[in-house]
Amino acid sequence: MPIVARLDEYGRGAWFAFAVLGFIVWWPLGLATLAFMWGSGRMSCGYAGGNRFEHRMSRLQEKMDRMRERMGERGGNGGGWGRWGGPPSSGNHAFDEYRAETLRRLEDEQREFQDFLGRLRMAKDKAEFDQFMADRRPSSQPDQDAA
């Protein structure tokens, strides 16, 4: 297994440890490791694959999905939820109602934000396409023969 795949398997901490070890052994090796980490996006400060905001949103969505899965695994009945399919009770009814309302509101806001991002992408694509079409059309110049 190549060293890059092995270090990716262990995560970002392994990359930093490898860079420090590279500086200890021979400083150009450590410098080359840091440059590779930065350029490939493994340092998380130079995402090299497109829009950084979309990358952060997709990571946030993945984390939310993992959290939902973990919440579903807890407990015995109904996949970790309470007896009637709701979240497990904390014993405090006021808090349980507040939590349920907050979770519902956050899911609604997340859905609205995803819709907003879709409309924003569509508007940006439409503007770029309209600009492309405007650039392609020959500009209307007055006829020089009519003068």
C-alpha positions as a Markdown table, in Angstrom:
| # | Residue | x | y | z |
|---|---|---|---|---|
| 1 | Met | 0.0 | 0.0 | 0.0 |
| 2 | Pro | 1.5 | 3.4 | -1.0 |
| 3 | Ile | 2.4 | 5.8 | 1.8 |
| 4 | Val | -0.2 | 8.4 | 0.7 |
| 5 | Ala | -3.1 | 5.9 | 1.0 |
| 6 | Arg | -1.8 | 4.7 | 4.3 |
| 7 | Leu | -1.5 | 8.2 | 5.8 |
| 8 | Asp | -5.0 | 9.1 | 4.4 |
| 9 | Glu | -6.3 | 6.0 | 6.2 |
| 10 | Tyr | -5.0 | 7.5 | 9.6 |
| 11 | Gly | -6.2 | 11.0 | 8.9 |
| 12 | Arg | -4.8 | 14.5 | 9.0 |
| 13 | Gly | -2.9 | 13.9 | 12.3 |
| 14 | Ala | -0.8 | 11.3 | 10.6 |
| 15 | Trp | 0.1 | 13.7 | 7.8 |
| 16 | Phe | 1.2 | 16.4 | 10.3 |
| 17 | Ala | 3.3 | 13.8 | 12.2 |
| 18 | Phe | 4.9 | 12.7 | 8.9 |
| 19 | Ala | 5.7 | 16.4 | 8.1 |
| 20 | Val | 7.3 | 16.9 | 11.6 |
| 21 | Leu | 9.3 | 13.7 | 11.2 |
| 22 | Gly | 10.3 | 14.9 | 7.7 |
| 23 | Phe | 11.6 | 18.1 | 9.2 |
| 24 | Ile | 13.6 | 16.1 | 11.8 |
| 25 | Val | 15.1 | 13.7 | 9.3 |
| 26 | Trp | 15.8 | 16.2 | 6.4 |
| 27 | Trp | 14.1 | 19.6 | 6.2 |
| 28 | Pro | 13.4 | 19.5 | 2.5 |
| 29 | Leu | 11.3 | 16.4 | 3.0 |
| 30 | Gly | 9.2 | 18.1 | 5.7 |
| 31 | Leu | 8.8 | 21.1 | 3.5 |
| 32 | Ala | 7.8 | 19.0 | 0.5 |
| 33 | Thr | 5.2 | 17.1 | 2.7 |
| 34 | Leu | 3.7 | 20.4 | 3.8 |
| 35 | Ala | 3.5 | 21.6 | 0.2 |
| 36 | Phe | 1.8 | 18.4 | -0.8 |
| 37 | Met | -0.6 | 18.6 | 2.1 |
| 38 | Trp | -1.6 | 22.2 | 1.2 |
| 39 | Gly | -1.8 | 21.6 | -2.5 |
| 40 | Ser | -3.9 | 18.4 | -2.3 |
| 41 | Gly | -6.4 | 19.9 | 0.3 |
| 42 | Arg | -5.3 | 17.6 | 3.1 |
| 43 | Met | -4.5 | 20.5 | 5.3 |
| 44 | Ser | -8.1 | 21.8 | 5.0 |
| 45 | Cys | -7.0 | 25.3 | 4.4 |
| 46 | Gly | -6.5 | 25.1 | 0.6 |
| 47 | Tyr | -9.4 | 23.0 | -0.7 |
| 48 | Ala | -8.2 | 22.3 | -4.2 |
| 49 | Gly | -11.4 | 20.9 | -5.7 |
| 50 | Gly | -13.7 | 23.8 | -6.4 |
| 51 | Asn | -16.0 | 25.9 | -4.2 |
| 52 | Arg | -14.9 | 25.9 | -0.6 |
| 53 | Phe | -18.3 | 26.9 | 0.6 |
| 54 | Glu | -20.0 | 23.9 | -1.1 |
| 55 | His | -17.3 | 21.7 | 0.3 |
| 56 | Arg | -18.0 | 22.9 | 3.8 |
| 57 | Met | -21.8 | 22.5 | 3.3 |
| 58 | Ser | -21.4 | 18.9 | 2.1 |
| 59 | Arg | -19.1 | 18.1 | 5.1 |
| 60 | Leu | -21.7 | 19.6 | 7.4 |
| 61 | Gln | -24.5 | 17.5 | 5.7 |
| 62 | Glu | -22.4 | 14.4 | 6.1 |
| 63 | Lys | -21.8 | 15.1 | 9.8 |
| 64 | Met | -25.6 | 15.7 | 10.3 |
| 65 | Asp | -26.3 | 12.4 | 8.6 |
| 66 | Arg | -23.8 | 10.6 | 10.8 |
| 67 | Met | -25.3 | 12.2 | 13.9 |
| 68 | Arg | -28.8 | 11.1 | 12.9 |
| 69 | Glu | -27.6 | 7.5 | 12.3 |
| 70 | Arg | -25.9 | 7.5 | 15.8 |
| 71 | Met | -29.1 | 8.9 | 17.4 |
| 72 | Gly | -31.0 | 6.1 | 15.7 |
| 73 | Glu | -28.7 | 3.4 | 17.0 |
| 74 | Arg | -29.2 | 4.2 | 20.7 |
| 75 | Gly | -31.8 | 2.5 | 22.8 |
| 76 | Gly | -33.8 | -0.6 | 22.2 |
| 77 | Asn | -37.1 | 0.1 | 20.7 |
| 78 | Gly | -37.9 | 1.8 | 17.4 |
| 79 | Gly | -34.3 | 2.1 | 16.3 |
| 80 | Gly | -33.3 | 4.1 | 19.3 |
| 81 | Trp | -36.3 | 6.4 | 19.5 |
| 82 | Gly | -39.0 | 6.4 | 22.2 |
| 83 | Arg | -41.9 | 4.0 | 22.4 |
| 84 | Trp | -44.0 | 5.8 | 19.8 |
| 85 | Gly | -41.3 | 6.7 | 17.3 |
| 86 | Gly | -40.3 | 10.0 | 18.9 |
| 87 | Pro | -37.0 | 10.9 | 20.4 |
| 88 | Pro | -36.2 | 9.4 | 23.8 |
| 89 | Ser | -37.7 | 11.3 | 26.7 |
| 90 | Ser | -35.5 | 13.2 | 29.1 |
| 91 | Gly | -38.1 | 13.1 | 31.8 |
| 92 | Asn | -38.7 | 16.9 | 31.5 |
| 93 | His | -41.8 | 17.4 | 29.3 |
| 94 | Ala | -41.1 | 21.1 | 28.7 |
| 95 | Phe | -37.6 | 20.4 | 27.5 |
| 96 | Asp | -38.8 | 17.5 | 25.3 |
| 97 | Glu | -41.3 | 19.8 | 23.6 |
| 98 | Tyr | -38.6 | 22.5 | 23.2 |
| 99 | Arg | -36.2 | 20.0 | 21.8 |
| 100 | Ala | -38.7 | 18.6 | 19.3 |
| 101 | Glu | -39.8 | 22.1 | 18.2 |
| 102 | Thr | -36.1 | 23.2 | 17.8 |
| 103 | Leu | -35.2 | 20.1 | 15.8 |
| 104 | Arg | -38.3 | 20.6 | 13.5 |
| 105 | Arg | -37.4 | 24.3 | 13.0 |
| 106 | Leu | -33.7 | 23.4 | 12.2 |
| 107 | Glu | -34.8 | 20.8 | 9.7 |
| 108 | Asp | -37.1 | 23.3 | 8.1 |
| 109 | Glu | -34.4 | 26.0 | 8.0 |
| 110 | Gln | -32.0 | 23.4 | 6.5 |
| 111 | Arg | -34.5 | 22.5 | 3.8 |
| 112 | Glu | -35.1 | 26.2 | 3.0 |
| 113 | Phe | -31.4 | 26.9 | 2.9 |
| 114 | Gln | -30.8 | 24.0 | 0.5 |
| 115 | Asp | -33.6 | 25.3 | -1.7 |
| 116 | Phe | -32.1 | 28.7 | -1.6 |
| 117 | Leu | -28.7 | 27.3 | -2.6 |
| 118 | Gly | -30.3 | 25.5 | -5.5 |
| 119 | Arg | -32.0 | 28.7 | -6.7 |
| 120 | Leu | -28.8 | 30.6 | -6.3 |
| 121 | Arg | -26.8 | 28.1 | -8.4 |
| 122 | Met | -29.6 | 28.2 | -11.0 |
| 123 | Ala | -29.4 | 32.0 | -11.2 |
| 124 | Lys | -25.6 | 31.9 | -11.4 |
| 125 | Asp | -25.7 | 29.3 | -14.2 |
| 126 | Lys | -28.4 | 31.3 | -16.1 |
| 127 | Ala | -26.4 | 34.5 | -15.8 |
| 128 | Glu | -23.2 | 32.7 | -17.1 |
| 129 | Phe | -25.2 | 31.2 | -19.9 |
| 130 | Asp | -26.8 | 34.5 | -20.9 |
| 131 | Gln | -23.3 | 36.1 | -20.8 |
| 132 | Phe | -22.0 | 33.3 | -23.0 |
| 133 | Met | -24.8 | 33.8 | -25.5 |
| 134 | Ala | -24.4 | 37.6 | -25.5 |
| 135 | Asp | -20.6 | 37.2 | -26.2 |
| 136 | Arg | -21.4 | 34.7 | -29.0 |
| 137 | Arg | -23.8 | 36.9 | -30.9 |
| 138 | Pro | -22.2 | 39.4 | -33.3 |
| 139 | Ser | -22.6 | 42.9 | -32.0 |
| 140 | Ser | -25.0 | 44.9 | -34.0 |
| 141 | Gln | -23.0 | 47.5 | -35.8 |
| 142 | Pro | -24.6 | 50.1 | -38.2 |
| 143 | Asp | -24.3 | 49.3 | -41.8 |
| 144 | Gln | -21.4 | 51.2 | -43.4 |
| 145 | Asp | -23.0 | 50.8 | -46.9 |
| 146 | Ala | -26.0 | 52.9 | -45.9 |
| 147 | Ala | -23.9 | 55.9 | -45.1 |
